[in-house]
Amino acid sequence: MSKSFLCYGIGEAQHRYNFFLLNPNKTKDEVIPAESVTDPCLAEGLTRQVSLKQLRAPCALTDNSEPLLSLTSTINQSKLKRIFKNYRKQNEKEGALNEKSSKRDEKVEGSESERYVTVRGSSNAAKCEKEMSHLFNRSLCESTFTFGDCMDAQSVHLGNGTLYAFSGLFHHLMEALGMGPGGSLDLFKGVVSAVCSMDATKLSLIYSDLEPEITEDLCFDGMFVYSLLTAGLGINNDTFSNVVFSDEIGKMEVVWPQGFMINKTSNLPSEAHLPPFSLPILVLLLCFFSAFIISGVLFLHHSLKIKRHSTSYQRCDLHHS
């Protein structure tokens, strides 16, 4: 039996993480957060704004109200492109295109008044791991959220084969953290814990070759992947060597387009807004279709006339004996 845990993509994971972060009681009651909240998975010196509308995203909904499908991902388009391509800094042409895309997204997202909560980073690796563990607490998940599967190591059976982690988030993240082939799970956790203990200045200095939006989320992404592997999939030090982080299998590139397409289509309007025809174009189209119908009637009349005359002809035998 196959199963898809769509609420454990990086975007939806951020929604659920934000829900638990703004709800210290970890219940499905209405969230009434403070004006400022501390995020242990965000570097000290950084702040971010969390909209309360995110709590109405499908995977963070806790009641029977209608979810906001337009909030299926909090990842901006620039970061999404980096996940699917690479984490390294882009050239000037790509930067201009992504900046234009980000401004367009900001315009759409800011089209209506929203309430935001300021989240301040504290660079606390231990607390970050504890907060992330709530995402893989199956009983807490099932008693809190309305939609989406809940994952823990008991709900996923991997078998004994090789596990290919081919999502761009996995292998680009491992490359950015310097985790090459042969690394251990303990080493990976050590690298992630070190990243989550750095303040904003040190983080940007050490990972200066990465995009700023990637650097800011490096702790969250790293701790989420570590928790997903261990608490979600049951990977340990012995089985970590069976996990291959690559975008190729058998020298053939593999991708997972479903998440990208879900993100793109969810931003489409629910109803298409087509521009109306102008009067000259409408008159021109009516004339064209009228001429087409008249020509069709004339052609039919001409065909019937030829058929009627053809039946009156009599075949003459020109050969006489």
Secondary structure as GFF3:
##gff-version 3
##sequence-region A 1 321
A	DSSP	three_ten_helix	6	8	.	.	.	ID=ss1
A	DSSP	alpha_helix	10	22	.	.	.	ID=ss2
A	DSSP	beta_strand	36	39	.	.	.	ID=ss3
A	DSSP	beta_strand	47	51	.	.	.	ID=ss4
A	DSSP	three_ten_helix	52	56	.	.	.	ID=ss5
A	DSSP	three_ten_helix	58	60	.	.	.	ID=ss6
A	DSSP	three_ten_helix	69	71	.	.	.	ID=ss7
A	DSSP	alpha_helix	77	84	.	.	.	ID=ss8
A	DSSP	alpha_helix	92	109	.	.	.	ID=ss9
A	DSSP	beta_strand	116	121	.	.	.	ID=ss10
A	DSSP	alpha_helix	125	133	.	.	.	ID=ss11
A	DSSP	three_ten_helix	134	136	.	.	.	ID=ss12
A	DSSP	alpha_helix	138	144	.	.	.	ID=ss13
A	DSSP	beta_strand	163	165	.	.	.	ID=ss14
A	DSSP	alpha_helix	168	176	.	.	.	ID=ss15
A	DSSP	alpha_helix	185	196	.	.	.	ID=ss16
A	DSSP	alpha_helix	200	206	.	.	.	ID=ss17
A	DSSP	alpha_helix	212	216	.	.	.	ID=ss18
A	DSSP	alpha_helix	218	227	.	.	.	ID=ss19
A	DSSP	pi_helix	228	232	.	.	.	ID=ss20
A	DSSP	three_ten_helix	240	242	.	.	.	ID=ss21
A	DSSP	beta_strand	243	245	.	.	.	ID=ss22
A	DSSP	beta_strand	248	249	.	.	.	ID=ss23
A	DSSP	beta_strand	252	253	.	.	.	ID=ss24
A	DSSP	alpha_helix	257	266	.	.	.	ID=ss25
A	DSSP	alpha_helix	279	310	.	.	.	ID=ss26
###
